[in-house]
Amino acid sequence: MTTVASPYDDVDPELLALPDPPSAERRLTLAALFGTSLACFALVAALRHDLSYALSGSEPQELGDLRTATNMVGERLVAGHAMLGAAGAMVFERPGHAVTYRLLPVAGRSDVWVEVRVSPGRENDRWQPPRRVVGRLVRFDQAGPRHRGLAAAIAETTGRPVPSNGWLVIDEETPERVRWTVALAGVFSLFALGCLASAVRLLAPLRISAA
């Protein structure tokens, strides 16, 4: 009778005698890898509107008088003029920024607001809002993480909720100013893919071969 050699005949028996990897730690590692990957993809999704604007054109679309403008398309660089009202205006700051910000409604409209940057030293009683603005046009509910909560703050301050189709013009924010989001999204995507690749390798069965 012919005996067929097993591919495991030459494997070190001490290696075979080693205990299996702890299953609980393995499941925890897989959960951490998949969770981190999902979190990274969620952050990229949160930046999708910023990415769309960062990759848009640098030539502003002329809207004319913002009180009567109707040809508005979000995530575009626009230019227009209007009288910005002081009633209901808000002043806020961002951590790490030396400038302050004012959020002002366009006089005569309840659905268009303008965010204006105020340089250090200019925040006083003599400050006047600009008559012409050039910046990013975006829906309030699509303005991204940096503007989250502004609509609710306006409703709380003025007692009038921002319409669901309300617009926000972010003065001086050109596509070039948000190009950093492209690099950030790339880093998050690479990190997520790296976590997925590590999880796949961890799930792959071990291959034991004779030396």
PyMOL CGO cylinders between C-alpha atoms (Angstrom):
from pymol import cmd
from pymol.cgo import CYLINDER

trace = [
    CYLINDER, 0.00, 0.00, 0.00, 1.31, 3.43, -0.96, 0.3, 1, 1, 1, 1, 1, 1,
    CYLINDER, 1.31, 3.43, -0.96, 1.43, 6.09, 1.76, 0.3, 1, 1, 1, 1, 1, 1,
    CYLINDER, 1.43, 6.09, 1.76, 0.71, 9.64, 0.63, 0.3, 1, 1, 1, 1, 1, 1,
    CYLINDER, 0.71, 9.64, 0.63, 2.86, 12.20, 2.39, 0.3, 1, 1, 1, 1, 1, 1,
    CYLINDER, 2.86, 12.20, 2.39, 0.98, 14.99, 4.13, 0.3, 1, 1, 1, 1, 1, 1,
    CYLINDER, 0.98, 14.99, 4.13, 2.08, 18.56, 3.47, 0.3, 1, 1, 1, 1, 1, 1,
    CYLINDER, 2.08, 18.56, 3.47, 2.19, 18.99, 7.26, 0.3, 1, 1, 1, 1, 1, 1,
    CYLINDER, 2.19, 18.99, 7.26, 4.63, 16.11, 7.90, 0.3, 1, 1, 1, 1, 1, 1,
    CYLINDER, 4.63, 16.11, 7.90, 7.63, 18.44, 7.97, 0.3, 1, 1, 1, 1, 1, 1,
    CYLINDER, 7.63, 18.44, 7.97, 5.99, 21.17, 10.04, 0.3, 1, 1, 1, 1, 1, 1,
    CYLINDER, 5.99, 21.17, 10.04, 7.57, 21.74, 13.42, 0.3, 1, 1, 1, 1, 1, 1,
    CYLINDER, 7.57, 21.74, 13.42, 5.29, 20.01, 15.98, 0.3, 1, 1, 1, 1, 1, 1,
    CYLINDER, 5.29, 20.01, 15.98, 6.08, 22.74, 18.49, 0.3, 1, 1, 1, 1, 1, 1,
    CYLINDER, 6.08, 22.74, 18.49, 4.61, 25.25, 16.07, 0.3, 1, 1, 1, 1, 1, 1,
    CYLINDER, 4.61, 25.25, 16.07, 1.47, 23.18, 15.75, 0.3, 1, 1, 1, 1, 1, 1,
    CYLINDER, 1.47, 23.18, 15.75, 1.25, 22.89, 19.52, 0.3, 1, 1, 1, 1, 1, 1,
    CYLINDER, 1.25, 22.89, 19.52, 1.05, 26.66, 19.98, 0.3, 1, 1, 1, 1, 1, 1,
    CYLINDER, 1.05, 26.66, 19.98, -2.38, 27.85, 21.20, 0.3, 1, 1, 1, 1, 1, 1,
    CYLINDER, -2.38, 27.85, 21.20, -4.75, 29.59, 18.80, 0.3, 1, 1, 1, 1, 1, 1,
    CYLINDER, -4.75, 29.59, 18.80, -4.75, 33.39, 18.84, 0.3, 1, 1, 1, 1, 1, 1,
    CYLINDER, -4.75, 33.39, 18.84, -7.12, 34.82, 21.45, 0.3, 1, 1, 1, 1, 1, 1,
    CYLINDER, -7.12, 34.82, 21.45, -10.47, 35.21, 19.67, 0.3, 1, 1, 1, 1, 1, 1,
    CYLINDER, -10.47, 35.21, 19.67, -11.71, 38.04, 21.88, 0.3, 1, 1, 1, 1, 1, 1,
    CYLINDER, -11.71, 38.04, 21.88, -8.68, 40.23, 21.15, 0.3, 1, 1, 1, 1, 1, 1,
    CYLINDER, -8.68, 40.23, 21.15, -8.99, 39.40, 17.45, 0.3, 1, 1, 1, 1, 1, 1,
    CYLINDER, -8.99, 39.40, 17.45, -12.64, 40.47, 17.37, 0.3, 1, 1, 1, 1, 1, 1,
    CYLINDER, -12.64, 40.47, 17.37, -11.77, 43.66, 19.24, 0.3, 1, 1, 1, 1, 1, 1,
    CYLINDER, -11.77, 43.66, 19.24, -9.03, 44.47, 16.76, 0.3, 1, 1, 1, 1, 1, 1,
    CYLINDER, -9.03, 44.47, 16.76, -11.35, 43.87, 13.82, 0.3, 1, 1, 1, 1, 1, 1,
    CYLINDER, -11.35, 43.87, 13.82, -14.04, 46.05, 15.38, 0.3, 1, 1, 1, 1, 1, 1,
    CYLINDER, -14.04, 46.05, 15.38, -11.52, 48.86, 15.91, 0.3, 1, 1, 1, 1, 1, 1,
    CYLINDER, -11.52, 48.86, 15.91, -10.29, 48.62, 12.31, 0.3, 1, 1, 1, 1, 1, 1,
    CYLINDER, -10.29, 48.62, 12.31, -13.76, 48.59, 10.78, 0.3, 1, 1, 1, 1, 1, 1,
    CYLINDER, -13.76, 48.59, 10.78, -14.98, 51.33, 13.14, 0.3, 1, 1, 1, 1, 1, 1,
    CYLINDER, -14.98, 51.33, 13.14, -12.04, 53.58, 12.33, 0.3, 1, 1, 1, 1, 1, 1,
    CYLINDER, -12.04, 53.58, 12.33, -12.56, 53.00, 8.62, 0.3, 1, 1, 1, 1, 1, 1,
    CYLINDER, -12.56, 53.00, 8.62, -16.25, 53.92, 8.85, 0.3, 1, 1, 1, 1, 1, 1,
    CYLINDER, -16.25, 53.92, 8.85, -15.42, 57.03, 10.88, 0.3, 1, 1, 1, 1, 1, 1,
    CYLINDER, -15.42, 57.03, 10.88, -12.92, 58.17, 8.25, 0.3, 1, 1, 1, 1, 1, 1,
    CYLINDER, -12.92, 58.17, 8.25, -15.39, 57.65, 5.42, 0.3, 1, 1, 1, 1, 1, 1,
    CYLINDER, -15.39, 57.65, 5.42, -18.02, 59.56, 7.45, 0.3, 1, 1, 1, 1, 1, 1,
    CYLINDER, -18.02, 59.56, 7.45, -15.62, 62.50, 7.80, 0.3, 1, 1, 1, 1, 1, 1,
    CYLINDER, -15.62, 62.50, 7.80, -15.01, 62.49, 4.05, 0.3, 1, 1, 1, 1, 1, 1,
    CYLINDER, -15.01, 62.49, 4.05, -18.77, 62.49, 3.49, 0.3, 1, 1, 1, 1, 1, 1,
    CYLINDER, -18.77, 62.49, 3.49, -19.13, 65.46, 5.86, 0.3, 1, 1, 1, 1, 1, 1,
    CYLINDER, -19.13, 65.46, 5.86, -16.64, 67.37, 3.71, 0.3, 1, 1, 1, 1, 1, 1,
    CYLINDER, -16.64, 67.37, 3.71, -18.38, 66.60, 0.41, 0.3, 1, 1, 1, 1, 1, 1,
    CYLINDER, -18.38, 66.60, 0.41, -19.83, 70.10, -0.03, 0.3, 1, 1, 1, 1, 1, 1,
    CYLINDER, -19.83, 70.10, -0.03, -16.48, 71.73, 0.80, 0.3, 1, 1, 1, 1, 1, 1,
    CYLINDER, -16.48, 71.73, 0.80, -14.81, 69.43, -1.71, 0.3, 1, 1, 1, 1, 1, 1,
    CYLINDER, -14.81, 69.43, -1.71, -17.34, 70.33, -4.38, 0.3, 1, 1, 1, 1, 1, 1,
    CYLINDER, -17.34, 70.33, -4.38, -16.65, 74.03, -3.85, 0.3, 1, 1, 1, 1, 1, 1,
    CYLINDER, -16.65, 74.03, -3.85, -12.87, 73.58, -3.65, 0.3, 1, 1, 1, 1, 1, 1,
    CYLINDER, -12.87, 73.58, -3.65, -12.89, 71.98, -7.11, 0.3, 1, 1, 1, 1, 1, 1,
    CYLINDER, -12.89, 71.98, -7.11, -15.23, 74.56, -8.67, 0.3, 1, 1, 1, 1, 1, 1,
    CYLINDER, -15.23, 74.56, -8.67, -14.22, 77.45, -10.92, 0.3, 1, 1, 1, 1, 1, 1,
    CYLINDER, -14.22, 77.45, -10.92, -12.42, 80.57, -9.68, 0.3, 1, 1, 1, 1, 1, 1,
    CYLINDER, -12.42, 80.57, -9.68, -14.37, 83.03, -11.84, 0.3, 1, 1, 1, 1, 1, 1,
    CYLINDER, -14.37, 83.03, -11.84, -17.23, 84.53, -9.79, 0.3, 1, 1, 1, 1, 1, 1,
    CYLINDER, -17.23, 84.53, -9.79, -20.79, 84.41, -11.06, 0.3, 1, 1, 1, 1, 1, 1,
    CYLINDER, -20.79, 84.41, -11.06, -22.26, 87.91, -11.04, 0.3, 1, 1, 1, 1, 1, 1,
    CYLINDER, -22.26, 87.91, -11.04, -25.59, 88.00, -9.19, 0.3, 1, 1, 1, 1, 1, 1,
    CYLINDER, -25.59, 88.00, -9.19, -26.14, 91.75, -9.20, 0.3, 1, 1, 1, 1, 1, 1,
    CYLINDER, -26.14, 91.75, -9.20, -28.43, 93.01, -6.44, 0.3, 1, 1, 1, 1, 1, 1,
    CYLINDER, -28.43, 93.01, -6.44, -28.76, 90.27, -3.82, 0.3, 1, 1, 1, 1, 1, 1,
    CYLINDER, -28.76, 90.27, -3.82, -32.20, 91.60, -2.83, 0.3, 1, 1, 1, 1, 1, 1,
    CYLINDER, -32.20, 91.60, -2.83, -33.65, 90.53, -6.17, 0.3, 1, 1, 1, 1, 1, 1,
    CYLINDER, -33.65, 90.53, -6.17, -31.24, 87.81, -7.34, 0.3, 1, 1, 1, 1, 1, 1,
    CYLINDER, -31.24, 87.81, -7.34, -32.93, 84.54, -8.29, 0.3, 1, 1, 1, 1, 1, 1,
    CYLINDER, -32.93, 84.54, -8.29, -30.30, 82.78, -10.41, 0.3, 1, 1, 1, 1, 1, 1,
    CYLINDER, -30.30, 82.78, -10.41, -28.56, 81.23, -7.42, 0.3, 1, 1, 1, 1, 1, 1,
    CYLINDER, -28.56, 81.23, -7.42, -26.67, 77.93, -7.63, 0.3, 1, 1, 1, 1, 1, 1,
    CYLINDER, -26.67, 77.93, -7.63, -24.98, 76.52, -4.55, 0.3, 1, 1, 1, 1, 1, 1,
    CYLINDER, -24.98, 76.52, -4.55, -21.28, 75.78, -4.13, 0.3, 1, 1, 1, 1, 1, 1,
    CYLINDER, -21.28, 75.78, -4.13, -20.24, 78.54, -6.51, 0.3, 1, 1, 1, 1, 1, 1,
    CYLINDER, -20.24, 78.54, -6.51, -18.07, 81.63, -6.19, 0.3, 1, 1, 1, 1, 1, 1,
    CYLINDER, -18.07, 81.63, -6.19, -20.44, 84.57, -6.62, 0.3, 1, 1, 1, 1, 1, 1,
    CYLINDER, -20.44, 84.57, -6.62, -20.31, 88.35, -6.58, 0.3, 1, 1, 1, 1, 1, 1,
    CYLINDER, -20.31, 88.35, -6.58, -23.10, 90.76, -5.75, 0.3, 1, 1, 1, 1, 1, 1,
    CYLINDER, -23.10, 90.76, -5.75, -24.06, 93.93, -3.95, 0.3, 1, 1, 1, 1, 1, 1,
    CYLINDER, -24.06, 93.93, -3.95, -26.64, 94.64, -1.29, 0.3, 1, 1, 1, 1, 1, 1,
    CYLINDER, -26.64, 94.64, -1.29, -27.33, 96.61, 1.84, 0.3, 1, 1, 1, 1, 1, 1,
    CYLINDER, -27.33, 96.61, 1.84, -26.66, 94.35, 4.83, 0.3, 1, 1, 1, 1, 1, 1,
    CYLINDER, -26.66, 94.35, 4.83, -29.00, 94.92, 7.73, 0.3, 1, 1, 1, 1, 1, 1,
    CYLINDER, -29.00, 94.92, 7.73, -27.84, 95.45, 11.29, 0.3, 1, 1, 1, 1, 1, 1,
    CYLINDER, -27.84, 95.45, 11.29, -31.06, 94.18, 12.84, 0.3, 1, 1, 1, 1, 1, 1,
    CYLINDER, -31.06, 94.18, 12.84, -30.61, 90.55, 13.79, 0.3, 1, 1, 1, 1, 1, 1,
    CYLINDER, -30.61, 90.55, 13.79, -26.89, 90.58, 13.03, 0.3, 1, 1, 1, 1, 1, 1,
    CYLINDER, -26.89, 90.58, 13.03, -24.64, 88.20, 14.96, 0.3, 1, 1, 1, 1, 1, 1,
    CYLINDER, -24.64, 88.20, 14.96, -20.97, 88.36, 15.97, 0.3, 1, 1, 1, 1, 1, 1,
    CYLINDER, -20.97, 88.36, 15.97, -19.04, 85.15, 16.56, 0.3, 1, 1, 1, 1, 1, 1,
    CYLINDER, -19.04, 85.15, 16.56, -15.49, 83.83, 16.73, 0.3, 1, 1, 1, 1, 1, 1,
    CYLINDER, -15.49, 83.83, 16.73, -13.71, 80.61, 15.88, 0.3, 1, 1, 1, 1, 1, 1,
    CYLINDER, -13.71, 80.61, 15.88, -10.95, 79.03, 18.01, 0.3, 1, 1, 1, 1, 1, 1,
    CYLINDER, -10.95, 79.03, 18.01, -7.51, 79.76, 16.64, 0.3, 1, 1, 1, 1, 1, 1,
    CYLINDER, -7.51, 79.76, 16.64, -8.69, 82.63, 14.39, 0.3, 1, 1, 1, 1, 1, 1,
    CYLINDER, -8.69, 82.63, 14.39, -7.60, 86.20, 15.07, 0.3, 1, 1, 1, 1, 1, 1,
    CYLINDER, -7.60, 86.20, 15.07, -10.45, 87.63, 13.00, 0.3, 1, 1, 1, 1, 1, 1,
    CYLINDER, -10.45, 87.63, 13.00, -14.06, 87.86, 14.12, 0.3, 1, 1, 1, 1, 1, 1,
    CYLINDER, -14.06, 87.86, 14.12, -17.11, 87.13, 12.00, 0.3, 1, 1, 1, 1, 1, 1,
    CYLINDER, -17.11, 87.13, 12.00, -20.39, 88.93, 11.52, 0.3, 1, 1, 1, 1, 1, 1,
    CYLINDER, -20.39, 88.93, 11.52, -23.49, 87.29, 10.14, 0.3, 1, 1, 1, 1, 1, 1,
    CYLINDER, -23.49, 87.29, 10.14, -25.79, 89.86, 8.57, 0.3, 1, 1, 1, 1, 1, 1,
    CYLINDER, -25.79, 89.86, 8.57, -29.08, 89.53, 6.70, 0.3, 1, 1, 1, 1, 1, 1,
    CYLINDER, -29.08, 89.53, 6.70, -29.56, 91.08, 3.28, 0.3, 1, 1, 1, 1, 1, 1,
    CYLINDER, -29.56, 91.08, 3.28, -31.98, 93.98, 3.78, 0.3, 1, 1, 1, 1, 1, 1,
    CYLINDER, -31.98, 93.98, 3.78, -35.32, 93.17, 2.24, 0.3, 1, 1, 1, 1, 1, 1,
    CYLINDER, -35.32, 93.17, 2.24, -34.84, 89.38, 2.27, 0.3, 1, 1, 1, 1, 1, 1,
    CYLINDER, -34.84, 89.38, 2.27, -35.25, 86.76, 4.96, 0.3, 1, 1, 1, 1, 1, 1,
    CYLINDER, -35.25, 86.76, 4.96, -33.58, 83.91, 3.07, 0.3, 1, 1, 1, 1, 1, 1,
    CYLINDER, -33.58, 83.91, 3.07, -30.14, 85.39, 2.27, 0.3, 1, 1, 1, 1, 1, 1,
    CYLINDER, -30.14, 85.39, 2.27, -27.45, 86.08, 4.85, 0.3, 1, 1, 1, 1, 1, 1,
    CYLINDER, -27.45, 86.08, 4.85, -23.83, 87.15, 4.46, 0.3, 1, 1, 1, 1, 1, 1,
    CYLINDER, -23.83, 87.15, 4.46, -20.90, 86.13, 6.65, 0.3, 1, 1, 1, 1, 1, 1,
    CYLINDER, -20.90, 86.13, 6.65, -18.25, 88.86, 6.78, 0.3, 1, 1, 1, 1, 1, 1,
    CYLINDER, -18.25, 88.86, 6.78, -14.71, 88.61, 8.18, 0.3, 1, 1, 1, 1, 1, 1,
    CYLINDER, -14.71, 88.61, 8.18, -13.66, 91.51, 10.40, 0.3, 1, 1, 1, 1, 1, 1,
    CYLINDER, -13.66, 91.51, 10.40, -9.91, 92.00, 10.83, 0.3, 1, 1, 1, 1, 1, 1,
    CYLINDER, -9.91, 92.00, 10.83, -8.43, 92.62, 14.30, 0.3, 1, 1, 1, 1, 1, 1,
    CYLINDER, -8.43, 92.62, 14.30, -8.77, 96.24, 15.37, 0.3, 1, 1, 1, 1, 1, 1,
    CYLINDER, -8.77, 96.24, 15.37, -11.72, 96.97, 13.07, 0.3, 1, 1, 1, 1, 1, 1,
    CYLINDER, -11.72, 96.97, 13.07, -14.40, 95.55, 15.39, 0.3, 1, 1, 1, 1, 1, 1,
    CYLINDER, -14.40, 95.55, 15.39, -15.78, 98.83, 16.74, 0.3, 1, 1, 1, 1, 1, 1,
    CYLINDER, -15.78, 98.83, 16.74, -18.82, 101.11, 16.50, 0.3, 1, 1, 1, 1, 1, 1,
    CYLINDER, -18.82, 101.11, 16.50, -17.53, 102.74, 13.31, 0.3, 1, 1, 1, 1, 1, 1,
    CYLINDER, -17.53, 102.74, 13.31, -17.27, 99.48, 11.38, 0.3, 1, 1, 1, 1, 1, 1,
    CYLINDER, -17.27, 99.48, 11.38, -19.46, 99.40, 8.28, 0.3, 1, 1, 1, 1, 1, 1,
    CYLINDER, -19.46, 99.40, 8.28, -20.42, 96.23, 6.40, 0.3, 1, 1, 1, 1, 1, 1,
    CYLINDER, -20.42, 96.23, 6.40, -19.32, 96.00, 2.79, 0.3, 1, 1, 1, 1, 1, 1,
    CYLINDER, -19.32, 96.00, 2.79, -21.75, 96.90, 0.03, 0.3, 1, 1, 1, 1, 1, 1,
    CYLINDER, -21.75, 96.90, 0.03, -20.21, 94.40, -2.39, 0.3, 1, 1, 1, 1, 1, 1,
    CYLINDER, -20.21, 94.40, -2.39, -19.39, 90.81, -1.48, 0.3, 1, 1, 1, 1, 1, 1,
    CYLINDER, -19.39, 90.81, -1.48, -17.45, 88.14, -3.36, 0.3, 1, 1, 1, 1, 1, 1,
    CYLINDER, -17.45, 88.14, -3.36, -17.49, 84.68, -1.86, 0.3, 1, 1, 1, 1, 1, 1,
    CYLINDER, -17.49, 84.68, -1.86, -19.02, 81.27, -1.58, 0.3, 1, 1, 1, 1, 1, 1,
    CYLINDER, -19.02, 81.27, -1.58, -22.75, 80.74, -2.02, 0.3, 1, 1, 1, 1, 1, 1,
    CYLINDER, -22.75, 80.74, -2.02, -24.15, 77.75, -0.15, 0.3, 1, 1, 1, 1, 1, 1,
    CYLINDER, -24.15, 77.75, -0.15, -27.38, 76.55, 1.41, 0.3, 1, 1, 1, 1, 1, 1,
    CYLINDER, -27.38, 76.55, 1.41, -27.44, 76.86, 5.20, 0.3, 1, 1, 1, 1, 1, 1,
    CYLINDER, -27.44, 76.86, 5.20, -27.98, 73.12, 5.63, 0.3, 1, 1, 1, 1, 1, 1,
    CYLINDER, -27.98, 73.12, 5.63, -25.03, 72.33, 3.33, 0.3, 1, 1, 1, 1, 1, 1,
    CYLINDER, -25.03, 72.33, 3.33, -22.49, 74.80, 4.72, 0.3, 1, 1, 1, 1, 1, 1,
    CYLINDER, -22.49, 74.80, 4.72, -20.36, 72.09, 6.33, 0.3, 1, 1, 1, 1, 1, 1,
    CYLINDER, -20.36, 72.09, 6.33, -19.07, 71.44, 9.86, 0.3, 1, 1, 1, 1, 1, 1,
    CYLINDER, -19.07, 71.44, 9.86, -17.58, 74.94, 10.30, 0.3, 1, 1, 1, 1, 1, 1,
    CYLINDER, -17.58, 74.94, 10.30, -21.03, 76.53, 9.96, 0.3, 1, 1, 1, 1, 1, 1,
    CYLINDER, -21.03, 76.53, 9.96, -23.09, 73.94, 11.76, 0.3, 1, 1, 1, 1, 1, 1,
    CYLINDER, -23.09, 73.94, 11.76, -25.56, 75.51, 14.15, 0.3, 1, 1, 1, 1, 1, 1,
    CYLINDER, -25.56, 75.51, 14.15, -25.66, 78.96, 12.53, 0.3, 1, 1, 1, 1, 1, 1,
    CYLINDER, -25.66, 78.96, 12.53, -29.27, 78.62, 11.37, 0.3, 1, 1, 1, 1, 1, 1,
    CYLINDER, -29.27, 78.62, 11.37, -30.36, 77.58, 14.86, 0.3, 1, 1, 1, 1, 1, 1,
    CYLINDER, -30.36, 77.58, 14.86, -28.42, 80.50, 16.38, 0.3, 1, 1, 1, 1, 1, 1,
    CYLINDER, -28.42, 80.50, 16.38, -30.17, 82.94, 14.03, 0.3, 1, 1, 1, 1, 1, 1,
    CYLINDER, -30.17, 82.94, 14.03, -33.58, 81.57, 14.98, 0.3, 1, 1, 1, 1, 1, 1,
    CYLINDER, -33.58, 81.57, 14.98, -32.70, 81.84, 18.66, 0.3, 1, 1, 1, 1, 1, 1,
    CYLINDER, -32.70, 81.84, 18.66, -31.36, 85.39, 18.34, 0.3, 1, 1, 1, 1, 1, 1,
    CYLINDER, -31.36, 85.39, 18.34, -33.98, 86.89, 16.04, 0.3, 1, 1, 1, 1, 1, 1,
    CYLINDER, -33.98, 86.89, 16.04, -36.98, 84.73, 16.86, 0.3, 1, 1, 1, 1, 1, 1,
    CYLINDER, -36.98, 84.73, 16.86, -37.41, 84.03, 13.15, 0.3, 1, 1, 1, 1, 1, 1,
    CYLINDER, -37.41, 84.03, 13.15, -36.28, 80.67, 11.77, 0.3, 1, 1, 1, 1, 1, 1,
    CYLINDER, -36.28, 80.67, 11.77, -34.15, 80.60, 8.63, 0.3, 1, 1, 1, 1, 1, 1,
    CYLINDER, -34.15, 80.60, 8.63, -36.17, 79.23, 5.69, 0.3, 1, 1, 1, 1, 1, 1,
    CYLINDER, -36.17, 79.23, 5.69, -35.32, 75.67, 4.71, 0.3, 1, 1, 1, 1, 1, 1,
    CYLINDER, -35.32, 75.67, 4.71, -34.04, 76.95, 1.37, 0.3, 1, 1, 1, 1, 1, 1,
    CYLINDER, -34.04, 76.95, 1.37, -32.05, 79.82, 2.95, 0.3, 1, 1, 1, 1, 1, 1,
    CYLINDER, -32.05, 79.82, 2.95, -28.77, 80.94, 1.39, 0.3, 1, 1, 1, 1, 1, 1,
    CYLINDER, -28.77, 80.94, 1.39, -25.47, 81.91, 3.01, 0.3, 1, 1, 1, 1, 1, 1,
    CYLINDER, -25.47, 81.91, 3.01, -22.82, 83.99, 1.22, 0.3, 1, 1, 1, 1, 1, 1,
    CYLINDER, -22.82, 83.99, 1.22, -19.42, 83.56, 2.86, 0.3, 1, 1, 1, 1, 1, 1,
    CYLINDER, -19.42, 83.56, 2.86, -17.54, 86.71, 1.90, 0.3, 1, 1, 1, 1, 1, 1,
    CYLINDER, -17.54, 86.71, 1.90, -13.89, 86.33, 0.83, 0.3, 1, 1, 1, 1, 1, 1,
    CYLINDER, -13.89, 86.33, 0.83, -14.05, 82.52, 0.84, 0.3, 1, 1, 1, 1, 1, 1,
    CYLINDER, -14.05, 82.52, 0.84, -12.69, 81.54, -2.56, 0.3, 1, 1, 1, 1, 1, 1,
    CYLINDER, -12.69, 81.54, -2.56, -12.23, 77.95, -3.77, 0.3, 1, 1, 1, 1, 1, 1,
    CYLINDER, -12.23, 77.95, -3.77, -8.50, 78.29, -3.13, 0.3, 1, 1, 1, 1, 1, 1,
    CYLINDER, -8.50, 78.29, -3.13, -9.14, 78.93, 0.56, 0.3, 1, 1, 1, 1, 1, 1,
    CYLINDER, -9.14, 78.93, 0.56, -10.80, 75.54, 1.03, 0.3, 1, 1, 1, 1, 1, 1,
    CYLINDER, -10.80, 75.54, 1.03, -8.44, 73.47, -1.11, 0.3, 1, 1, 1, 1, 1, 1,
    CYLINDER, -8.44, 73.47, -1.11, -7.01, 72.08, 2.13, 0.3, 1, 1, 1, 1, 1, 1,
    CYLINDER, -7.01, 72.08, 2.13, -10.15, 69.95, 2.39, 0.3, 1, 1, 1, 1, 1, 1,
    CYLINDER, -10.15, 69.95, 2.39, -8.99, 67.98, -0.67, 0.3, 1, 1, 1, 1, 1, 1,
    CYLINDER, -8.99, 67.98, -0.67, -5.76, 66.98, 1.09, 0.3, 1, 1, 1, 1, 1, 1,
    CYLINDER, -5.76, 66.98, 1.09, -7.64, 66.26, 4.32, 0.3, 1, 1, 1, 1, 1, 1,
    CYLINDER, -7.64, 66.26, 4.32, -10.16, 64.05, 2.54, 0.3, 1, 1, 1, 1, 1, 1,
    CYLINDER, -10.16, 64.05, 2.54, -7.28, 62.22, 0.84, 0.3, 1, 1, 1, 1, 1, 1,
    CYLINDER, -7.28, 62.22, 0.84, -5.61, 61.50, 4.18, 0.3, 1, 1, 1, 1, 1, 1,
    CYLINDER, -5.61, 61.50, 4.18, -8.87, 60.22, 5.67, 0.3, 1, 1, 1, 1, 1, 1,
    CYLINDER, -8.87, 60.22, 5.67, -9.50, 58.03, 2.62, 0.3, 1, 1, 1, 1, 1, 1,
    CYLINDER, -9.50, 58.03, 2.62, -6.01, 56.51, 2.69, 0.3, 1, 1, 1, 1, 1, 1,
    CYLINDER, -6.01, 56.51, 2.69, -6.29, 55.84, 6.41, 0.3, 1, 1, 1, 1, 1, 1,
    CYLINDER, -6.29, 55.84, 6.41, -9.68, 54.18, 5.93, 0.3, 1, 1, 1, 1, 1, 1,
    CYLINDER, -9.68, 54.18, 5.93, -8.37, 51.99, 3.11, 0.3, 1, 1, 1, 1, 1, 1,
    CYLINDER, -8.37, 51.99, 3.11, -5.33, 51.05, 5.22, 0.3, 1, 1, 1, 1, 1, 1,
    CYLINDER, -5.33, 51.05, 5.22, -7.61, 49.95, 8.06, 0.3, 1, 1, 1, 1, 1, 1,
    CYLINDER, -7.61, 49.95, 8.06, -9.70, 47.87, 5.66, 0.3, 1, 1, 1, 1, 1, 1,
    CYLINDER, -9.70, 47.87, 5.66, -6.59, 46.24, 4.20, 0.3, 1, 1, 1, 1, 1, 1,
    CYLINDER, -6.59, 46.24, 4.20, -5.37, 45.34, 7.70, 0.3, 1, 1, 1, 1, 1, 1,
    CYLINDER, -5.37, 45.34, 7.70, -8.77, 43.85, 8.55, 0.3, 1, 1, 1, 1, 1, 1,
    CYLINDER, -8.77, 43.85, 8.55, -8.75, 41.74, 5.38, 0.3, 1, 1, 1, 1, 1, 1,
    CYLINDER, -8.75, 41.74, 5.38, -5.29, 40.41, 6.18, 0.3, 1, 1, 1, 1, 1, 1,
    CYLINDER, -5.29, 40.41, 6.18, -6.41, 39.60, 9.70, 0.3, 1, 1, 1, 1, 1, 1,
    CYLINDER, -6.41, 39.60, 9.70, -9.43, 37.69, 8.39, 0.3, 1, 1, 1, 1, 1, 1,
    CYLINDER, -9.43, 37.69, 8.39, -7.42, 35.75, 5.80, 0.3, 1, 1, 1, 1, 1, 1,
    CYLINDER, -7.42, 35.75, 5.80, -6.77, 32.08, 6.79, 0.3, 1, 1, 1, 1, 1, 1,
    CYLINDER, -6.77, 32.08, 6.79, -3.25, 31.12, 7.80, 0.3, 1, 1, 1, 1, 1, 1,
    CYLINDER, -3.25, 31.12, 7.80, -1.21, 29.20, 5.21, 0.3, 1, 1, 1, 1, 1, 1,
    CYLINDER, -1.21, 29.20, 5.21, 1.15, 26.62, 6.67, 0.3, 1, 1, 1, 1, 1, 1,
    CYLINDER, 1.15, 26.62, 6.67, 3.57, 25.01, 4.21, 0.3, 1, 1, 1, 1, 1, 1,
    CYLINDER, 3.57, 25.01, 4.21, 6.49, 22.70, 4.54, 0.3, 1, 1, 1, 1, 1, 1,
    CYLINDER, 6.49, 22.70, 4.54, 9.90, 24.30, 4.69, 0.3, 1, 1, 1, 1, 1, 1,
]
cmd.load_cgo(trace, "trace")
